């Protein structure tokens, strides 16, 4: 069966940009709208979407890449076999990538790193085969890197950083299917080395992840070779969950960060701490400017009104731009791209209109908020529901009917509404 990379027509080392370009190229060729009635094209498009949804996500891609590597290893045949075949001798001797240990605590772990550059945030995933000790160390270092470099991008920096911290503090994401395959190969490797105790522990760990009959039978075979009385106890210190080490570590980082960013929090007394003498420290010069009481009462209302008004006109402009694209559809050379743009503009329009305070707008001008909530916003919803890959004409017609009523209301009230905003609130609009 073809891999996801082969389906998209890219190399396994392809960058995120190359994968996105390959996907867009295939969509233009295999999109059902361009191949109506062709079932093979529809099935092909389903595979393309499935492959892209996995490969575009750094964590799922790392998980998929490691699974490909494990599945290319020859499968162990039977623990009764005394002489391994040539294919079995080619099985990779998996060891910890950090300390080169080979024991039953080896797991494939996927750690997330986040690096932000103010307006740009980059999330990456790295898969490593690590023992329990190195897994703890790696999770601590990964979280330290995220803590120092991940927060500073807006808006995705904090979001990605929280996700990375939560996954890394558990010792990374450890996909079940991948680790069952790894432990199966590792158990056979221990068996061929006559390390029966480690083989039993590895089978036991595999059975805990995925209890199946075959693994249970292998465990029964090894139990006869390694009696329970001779099995060595594990070092519980390093078998504890990485959460046990990460929680206090992150708590210390939090305290240090607060100490650096907000040093006044740790000073007793007046929060306005300064290095001057006590008599100078608490001296406050008298205020020479009196703020009129009326300004305090008017300012919040004006700010709230401006926010709603700007959101309304922003949504109105988004809708105007949408209609311009719709009018040019018949002459368009790339209909699919225009449909995508229409849906994007409608989403922006809906987002802007949702920021409006309907009750406040009714107070500024009678009926303004009611028109928005009862006609304009429902019209945009009908358009959004109707303008899909296969347009729903019934929904679009409902939107047209409401927009017609919005247009009549706006024609009759726009001049008076704008004059009210200018006269009573001092808000200027073109």
C-alpha positions as CSV (number, residue, x, y, z in Angstrom):
1,X,0.0,0.0,0.0
2,X,1.3,3.4,-0.9
3,X,2.5,5.7,1.9
4,X,0.9,9.1,2.5
5,X,4.0,10.7,1.0
6,X,3.6,8.6,-2.2
7,X,-0.1,9.6,-2.4
8,X,0.9,13.3,-2.3
9,X,3.9,12.8,-4.6
10,X,6.5,14.2,-2.2
11,X,9.6,12.9,-0.5
12,X,9.5,11.9,3.2
13,X,11.9,14.8,3.9
14,X,9.6,17.4,2.2
15,X,9.1,20.7,4.0
16,X,5.7,21.9,5.1
17,X,5.5,24.3,2.2
18,X,6.3,21.6,-0.4
19,X,3.6,19.4,1.1
20,X,1.0,22.2,1.0
21,X,1.9,23.0,-2.7
22,X,1.6,19.4,-3.7
23,X,-1.8,19.1,-2.0
24,X,-3.1,22.2,-3.7
25,X,-1.9,20.9,-7.1
26,X,-3.7,17.6,-6.6
27,X,-6.9,19.3,-5.4
28,X,-7.0,21.2,-8.7
29,X,-6.7,18.0,-10.6
30,X,-8.9,15.6,-8.6
31,X,-11.6,17.9,-7.1
32,X,-15.1,16.4,-7.6
33,X,-16.4,19.6,-9.0
34,X,-14.0,19.3,-11.9
35,X,-14.8,15.5,-12.3
36,X,-18.5,15.1,-11.8
37,X,-19.8,11.6,-11.6
38,X,-16.3,10.0,-11.5
39,X,-16.2,7.7,-8.4
40,X,-12.5,6.9,-8.8
41,X,-11.7,10.6,-8.6
42,X,-13.8,10.9,-5.4
43,X,-12.0,7.9,-3.8
44,X,-8.6,9.4,-4.8
45,X,-9.6,12.7,-3.3
46,X,-10.5,11.0,0.0
47,X,-7.0,9.5,0.1
48,X,-5.4,12.8,-0.7
49,X,-7.3,14.6,2.1
50,X,-6.5,11.8,4.6
51,X,-2.8,11.9,3.7
52,X,-2.6,15.7,3.9
53,X,-4.5,15.9,7.3
54,X,-1.8,13.5,8.8
55,X,1.3,14.9,7.2
56,X,0.5,18.6,7.7
57,X,0.4,18.2,11.5
58,X,3.9,18.0,13.0
59,X,2.9,15.6,15.8
60,X,0.9,13.2,13.6
61,X,3.6,13.3,11.0
62,X,6.4,12.3,13.5
63,X,4.1,9.5,14.7
64,X,3.5,8.3,11.1
65,X,7.2,8.5,10.2
66,X,8.2,6.4,13.1
67,X,5.5,3.8,12.4
68,X,6.8,3.5,8.8
69,X,10.3,2.8,10.2
70,X,9.1,0.2,12.6
71,X,6.9,-1.5,10.0
72,X,9.8,-1.9,7.6
73,X,11.6,-4.2,10.2
74,X,11.2,-7.9,9.7
75,X,8.7,-9.4,12.1
76,X,9.8,-12.0,14.7
77,X,8.6,-15.5,13.9
78,X,8.3,-17.6,17.1
79,X,10.0,-17.6,20.5
80,X,10.5,-21.4,20.1
81,X,12.9,-20.8,17.2
82,X,16.4,-21.5,18.3
83,X,18.2,-20.4,15.1
84,X,17.0,-17.0,13.7
85,X,16.6,-16.7,10.0
86,X,18.6,-14.3,7.9
87,X,15.7,-11.9,7.8
88,X,15.4,-12.0,11.6
89,X,19.1,-11.2,12.0
90,X,18.5,-7.9,10.2
91,X,16.2,-6.6,12.9
92,X,17.5,-3.2,14.2
93,X,19.0,-3.4,17.8
94,X,17.0,-0.5,19.2
95,X,18.8,1.4,21.9
96,X,18.3,4.7,23.8
97,X,19.4,7.5,21.5
98,X,20.9,9.4,24.5
99,X,22.7,6.9,26.7
100,X,22.7,3.8,24.4
101,X,21.0,1.6,27.0
102,X,18.9,-1.3,25.9
103,X,16.2,-2.3,28.3
104,X,12.5,-2.9,28.6
105,X,11.8,0.9,29.4
106,X,12.6,2.0,25.9
107,X,9.7,3.8,24.3
108,X,9.1,5.9,21.2
109,X,8.2,9.4,22.5
110,X,7.2,12.5,20.5
111,X,8.2,15.8,22.0
112,X,6.9,19.2,20.8
113,X,9.1,22.3,20.5
114,X,7.7,25.8,20.0
115,X,9.7,28.8,18.8
116,X,8.1,32.2,18.5
117,X,9.2,35.3,16.7
118,X,6.7,37.9,17.8
119,X,4.2,37.5,15.0
120,X,5.4,34.1,13.8
121,X,5.2,30.8,15.8
122,X,6.7,27.6,14.6
123,X,5.7,24.2,16.1
124,X,7.7,21.1,15.5
125,X,7.6,17.5,16.7
126,X,10.6,15.3,17.3
127,X,10.4,11.5,17.8
128,X,13.0,9.7,19.9
129,X,13.5,6.2,21.3
130,X,14.5,6.8,24.9
131,X,14.8,4.9,28.1
132,X,13.0,5.9,31.3
133,X,15.8,8.1,32.6
134,X,16.5,9.9,29.4
135,X,12.8,10.4,28.8
136,X,12.6,12.4,32.0
137,X,15.7,14.5,31.1
138,X,14.4,15.1,27.6
139,X,11.0,16.2,28.8
140,X,12.6,18.7,31.3
141,X,14.8,20.1,28.5
142,X,12.0,20.3,26.0
143,X,9.7,22.2,28.5
144,X,12.6,24.6,29.4
145,X,13.0,25.4,25.7
146,X,9.3,25.9,25.2
147,X,9.1,28.1,28.4
148,X,12.0,30.3,27.1
149,X,11.1,30.6,23.4
150,X,7.5,29.6,22.9
151,X,5.4,32.3,24.5
152,X,6.4,35.4,22.5
153,X,4.4,34.9,19.3
154,X,0.9,36.3,18.9
155,X,-1.6,34.8,18.8
156,X,-0.5,31.2,18.5
157,X,2.6,31.3,20.8
158,X,0.7,30.9,24.1
159,X,-1.7,28.4,22.7
160,X,1.0,26.1,21.2
161,X,3.2,26.5,24.3
162,X,0.5,25.3,26.6
163,X,-0.2,22.3,24.4
164,X,3.6,21.5,24.2
165,X,4.1,21.8,28.0
166,X,1.1,19.5,28.8
167,X,2.4,16.8,26.4
168,X,6.1,17.1,27.2
169,X,5.5,16.9,31.0
170,X,4.0,13.4,30.5
171,X,7.2,12.3,28.8
172,X,6.1,13.2,25.3
173,X,3.3,11.6,23.3
174,X,3.8,7.9,23.2
175,X,1.6,6.4,20.4
176,X,0.3,3.0,21.4
177,X,0.5,1.3,17.9
178,X,4.1,2.5,17.4
179,X,5.3,1.3,20.8
180,X,3.7,-2.1,20.6
181,X,5.6,-2.6,17.3
182,X,8.8,-1.3,19.0
183,X,8.4,-3.6,22.0
184,X,7.7,-6.6,19.9
185,X,10.9,-6.1,18.0
186,X,12.8,-5.4,21.2
187,X,11.4,-8.5,23.0
188,X,12.6,-10.7,20.1
189,X,16.0,-9.0,20.2
190,X,16.4,-9.8,23.9
191,X,15.3,-13.4,23.3
192,X,18.0,-13.9,20.6
193,X,20.6,-12.5,23.1
194,X,19.4,-14.9,25.8
195,X,18.3,-11.9,28.0
196,X,15.2,-13.7,29.1
197,X,14.4,-11.4,32.1
198,X,14.4,-8.3,29.9
199,X,12.4,-10.2,27.3
200,X,9.7,-11.0,29.8
201,X,9.6,-7.4,31.1
202,X,9.3,-6.1,27.5
203,X,6.5,-8.5,26.7
204,X,4.7,-7.5,29.9
205,X,5.0,-3.8,28.9
206,X,3.6,-4.6,25.4
207,X,0.7,-6.6,26.9
208,X,-0.1,-3.6,29.1
209,X,-0.3,-1.3,26.1
210,X,-2.2,-3.8,23.9
211,X,-3.4,-7.0,25.6
212,X,-3.6,-9.7,22.9
213,X,-3.5,-13.5,23.0
214,X,-0.2,-14.0,21.1
215,X,1.7,-11.7,23.5
216,X,0.2,-13.6,26.5
217,X,1.3,-16.9,25.1
218,X,4.9,-15.6,24.6
219,X,4.9,-14.4,28.2
220,X,3.9,-17.9,29.4
221,X,6.8,-19.4,27.5
222,X,9.3,-17.0,29.0
223,X,7.9,-17.5,32.5
224,X,9.1,-21.1,32.3
225,X,12.7,-19.9,31.6
226,X,12.7,-17.0,34.1
227,X,11.0,-18.1,37.3
228,X,9.4,-15.2,39.3
229,X,11.8,-15.7,42.2
230,X,14.8,-14.7,40.1
231,X,13.4,-11.6,38.5
232,X,15.2,-8.5,39.7
233,X,13.1,-5.5,41.0
234,X,13.1,-2.4,38.9
235,X,14.6,0.9,39.9
236,X,11.4,2.7,40.8
237,X,13.1,6.1,40.9
238,X,13.3,6.3,37.2
239,X,10.1,4.4,36.4
240,X,8.1,7.2,38.0
241,X,6.0,9.3,35.6
242,X,7.9,12.4,34.2
243,X,5.0,14.4,35.6
244,X,6.5,13.8,39.0
245,X,9.6,15.7,38.0
246,X,8.1,18.2,35.6
247,X,5.5,19.7,37.9
248,X,8.0,21.1,40.5
249,X,10.3,22.1,37.7
250,X,7.6,24.2,36.0
251,X,6.6,25.6,39.3
252,X,10.1,26.9,39.9
253,X,10.2,28.3,36.3
254,X,6.9,30.1,37.0
255,X,8.2,31.7,40.2
256,X,11.5,32.8,38.5
257,X,9.6,34.3,35.6
258,X,7.3,36.3,38.0
259,X,10.4,37.4,39.9
260,X,12.0,38.7,36.7
261,X,9.0,40.3,35.1
262,X,7.2,41.6,38.2
263,X,9.8,42.1,41.0
264,X,7.5,44.4,43.0
265,X,5.3,41.4,43.8
266,X,7.9,40.1,46.2
267,X,8.4,43.3,48.1
268,X,6.4,43.9,51.3
269,X,4.4,47.0,51.9
270,X,3.7,49.5,49.1
271,X,3.9,47.9,45.7
272,X,5.5,51.1,44.2
273,X,8.9,50.1,45.6
274,X,11.9,52.3,44.8
275,X,15.5,52.5,46.0
276,X,15.0,55.9,47.6
277,X,14.7,56.6,51.3
278,X,11.4,55.9,53.0
279,X,10.5,59.6,53.1
280,X,11.0,59.9,49.4
281,X,9.5,56.5,48.6
282,X,6.0,57.3,49.8
283,X,5.9,61.0,48.6
284,X,3.2,61.6,46.0
285,X,3.2,65.1,44.4
286,X,-0.2,66.7,44.3
287,X,-2.2,66.4,41.1
288,X,-2.5,69.6,39.1
289,X,-5.1,68.5,36.6
290,X,-8.7,68.0,37.6
291,X,-10.7,65.5,35.6
292,X,-14.3,66.7,34.9
293,X,-16.8,64.2,36.4
294,X,-18.7,64.3,33.1
295,X,-15.7,63.0,31.2
296,X,-15.4,59.9,33.4
297,X,-19.1,59.1,32.8
298,X,-18.9,59.7,29.0
299,X,-15.6,58.0,28.1
300,X,-16.6,54.3,28.7
301,X,-19.8,54.7,26.8
302,X,-18.1,56.4,23.8
303,X,-15.4,53.7,23.7
304,X,-18.1,50.9,23.8
305,X,-20.1,52.6,21.0
306,X,-17.0,53.1,18.8
307,X,-16.2,49.4,19.2
308,X,-19.6,48.3,18.1
309,X,-19.8,50.9,15.3
310,X,-16.4,49.9,13.9
311,X,-17.4,46.2,14.1
312,X,-20.6,46.9,12.2
313,X,-19.0,48.9,9.4
314,X,-16.2,46.3,9.2
315,X,-18.8,43.5,8.7
316,X,-20.7,45.7,6.2
317,X,-17.5,46.2,4.2
318,X,-16.8,42.4,4.3
319,X,-20.3,41.8,2.9
320,X,-19.8,44.4,0.1
321,X,-16.6,42.7,-0.9
322,X,-18.3,39.3,-0.9
323,X,-21.0,40.6,-3.4
324,X,-18.3,42.0,-5.7
325,X,-16.6,38.6,-5.9
326,X,-20.0,36.9,-6.5
327,X,-20.7,39.3,-9.4
328,X,-17.4,38.3,-11.1
329,X,-17.9,34.5,-10.8
330,X,-19.1,34.1,-14.4
331,X,-16.0,35.8,-15.7
332,X,-13.6,34.0,-13.2
333,X,-10.7,31.9,-14.5
334,X,-10.4,30.1,-11.1
335,X,-13.9,29.4,-9.8
336,X,-12.7,27.2,-6.9
337,X,-10.4,30.0,-5.6
338,X,-13.2,32.5,-5.8
339,X,-15.7,30.3,-3.9
340,X,-13.0,29.9,-1.1
341,X,-12.6,33.7,-1.0
342,X,-16.4,34.1,-0.7
343,X,-16.7,31.7,2.2
344,X,-13.7,33.4,3.9
345,X,-15.2,36.9,3.5
346,X,-18.5,35.7,4.9
347,X,-16.8,34.2,8.0
348,X,-15.0,37.6,8.5
349,X,-18.3,39.4,8.2
350,X,-20.0,37.1,10.7
351,X,-17.0,37.5,13.1
352,X,-17.2,41.3,12.9
353,X,-21.0,41.5,13.4
354,X,-20.8,39.2,16.4
355,X,-18.8,41.9,18.2
356,X,-21.6,44.4,18.1
357,X,-23.6,45.2,21.2
358,X,-27.2,45.1,20.0
359,X,-28.8,46.8,23.0
360,X,-26.2,49.6,22.9
361,X,-26.8,50.2,19.2
362,X,-30.6,50.5,19.8
363,X,-29.9,53.2,22.3
364,X,-27.7,55.1,19.9
365,X,-30.2,54.9,17.1
366,X,-33.7,53.3,17.4
367,X,-34.0,50.0,15.5
368,X,-30.4,49.8,14.5
369,X,-29.6,46.8,16.8
370,X,-32.9,45.1,15.9
371,X,-32.1,45.3,12.2
372,X,-28.7,43.8,12.8
373,X,-29.8,40.9,15.0
374,X,-33.1,40.1,13.2
375,X,-32.1,40.6,9.5
376,X,-28.4,41.3,8.8
377,X,-26.8,38.5,11.0
378,X,-29.4,35.8,9.9
379,X,-28.8,36.8,6.3
380,X,-25.1,36.2,6.6
381,X,-25.8,32.8,8.2
382,X,-28.1,31.8,5.4
383,X,-25.4,32.8,2.8
384,X,-22.7,30.9,4.7
385,X,-24.8,27.8,4.9
386,X,-25.8,28.0,1.2
387,X,-22.5,28.9,-0.4
388,X,-20.7,25.6,-0.2
389,X,-19.1,23.3,-2.7
390,X,-22.7,22.4,-3.8
391,X,-24.6,25.6,-3.3
392,X,-27.9,25.4,-1.4
393,X,-30.1,27.8,-3.5
394,X,-33.0,27.7,-0.9
395,X,-30.7,29.0,1.8
396,X,-29.2,31.6,-0.5
397,X,-32.7,32.8,-1.5
398,X,-33.6,33.3,2.2
399,X,-30.4,35.4,2.6
400,X,-31.3,37.5,-0.5
401,X,-34.8,38.2,1.0
402,X,-33.3,39.4,4.3
403,X,-30.6,41.4,2.6
404,X,-33.2,43.2,0.6
405,X,-34.9,44.3,3.8
406,X,-31.5,45.4,5.2
407,X,-30.9,47.5,2.1
408,X,-34.3,49.2,2.4
409,X,-33.7,50.0,6.1
410,X,-30.2,51.3,5.5
411,X,-31.4,53.5,2.6
412,X,-34.0,55.1,4.8
413,X,-31.9,55.5,7.9
414,X,-28.2,55.7,7.0
415,X,-28.0,59.5,6.7
416,X,-29.8,60.1,10.0
417,X,-27.8,57.4,11.8
418,X,-24.4,58.8,10.6
419,X,-25.5,62.3,11.5
420,X,-26.4,61.1,15.0
421,X,-23.0,59.5,15.5
422,X,-21.2,62.6,14.4
423,X,-23.4,65.1,16.4
424,X,-23.9,63.2,19.7
425,X,-20.7,61.1,19.9
426,X,-18.2,62.9,17.7
427,X,-17.6,59.8,15.6
428,X,-16.6,60.6,12.0
429,X,-17.1,58.1,9.1
430,X,-16.6,58.3,5.4
